[in-house]
Amino acid sequence: MNSKECSICGETKSLTEFYKRDEGYRNDCKECNKLRNKKYRDTQSVDSDFYKIKWQREKIKMELHPERVEKRKLYHKNRKENIKNYIKKYKETHICISCGESHISTLDFHHKDSTSKENTINVLYKNGCSMDKIKKEINKCVILCSNCHRKLHYDEKMR
């Protein structure tokens, strides 16, 4: 392996174009590293705090390669869309185990064991978790319609 892809510009370059590290080479090429460091030094002030610096670094990456930012946004948008479609198709093939309701707008995921619950499916989806993680969480659930789901939780609270 005599070449490597730069994590910032995305170009495949010779290993001589990367700075060495303890166990190999940096992920960004020398050219991008120098540009980023120069922009970073130019933005520094004596009273800057950690989060300001962190945001400036991200901003510099976006300024250096806006096409990579757009590519990343598109990737995340497509990923969320795929997960949304998976959840919709899952609900279309299931019915409420309590009353038999089948309209997908009324169906909820109910965790069989609340102690094994990592989070709700909706929160995992909104946080951009992977499809595998969401599938694992769905496998811990049963499908209930909204009414049956609320009745079940009401009964649990009243015990």
C-alpha positions, -999 to +999 in steps of 0.1 A: +000+000+000+018+030-013-011+054-014-038+067+010-070+088+008-069+122+025-098+125+050-102+162+042-098+166+004-107+130-004-078+127-029-057+095-031-021+105-027+013+089-022+023+081+014+051+107+010+023+133+009+013+124+045+030+131+078+042+101+097+027+090+130+037+065+157+019+037+139+016+048+103+005+081+088-019+109+096-054+108+080-050+143+063-024+150+036+004+175+043-012+202+020-046+200+038-028+198+072-009+230+065-039+249+052-060+238+082-032+248+107-027+282+090-064+290+091-066+277+127-037+299+138-053+329+120-085+325+140-069+321+174-073+347+201-060+348+237-095+345+252-109+317+230-126+288+248-127+251+239-161+251+221-152+282+200-120+265+189-139+232+181-164+251+160-137+270+142-120+237+133-152+224+118-158+257+100-123+255+085-130+220+072-162+232+056-144+262+040-116+241+026-139+215+010-175+225+008-182+196-017-173+171+010-197+188+034-225+185+009-216+149+002-218+142+039-251+159+043-266+139+014-252+107+029-269+114+063-302+125+046-303+092+026-294+072+056-323+087+076-346+082+047-337+045+045-343+040+082-377+059+080-387+036+051-376+005+070-397+016+101-427+023+078-425-011+060-421-028+094-453-012+107-471-020+074-464-058+080-475-058+117-507-052+136-514-043+172-510-075+193-538-065+216-567-054+193-555-060+157-554-023+146-533-021+114-532+016+104-495+026+106-501+060+120-516+045+151-489+018+157-462+022+184-432+002+195-436-011+230-405-025+248-412-059+262-386-054+289-381-018+299-348-026+317-332-036+283-345-004+266-317+017+252-340+044+240-372+049+220-370+040+183-380+076+175-351+091+195-326+066+180-339+076+145-337+114+152-302+110+167-290+094+135-282+060+149-273+031+126-298+008+110-283-021+130-288-003+163-324+005+154-331-031+143-317-044+176-340-020+195-370-030+174-363-067+181-369-058+218-403-045+210-439-055+202-463-035+181-493-019+200-517+007+187-516+041+205-547+033+226-536-001+238-501+012+244-513+040+267-537+017+285-509-008+291-487+020+306-516+034+326-522-001+341-485-005+349-484+028+367-516+021+387-502-012+401 
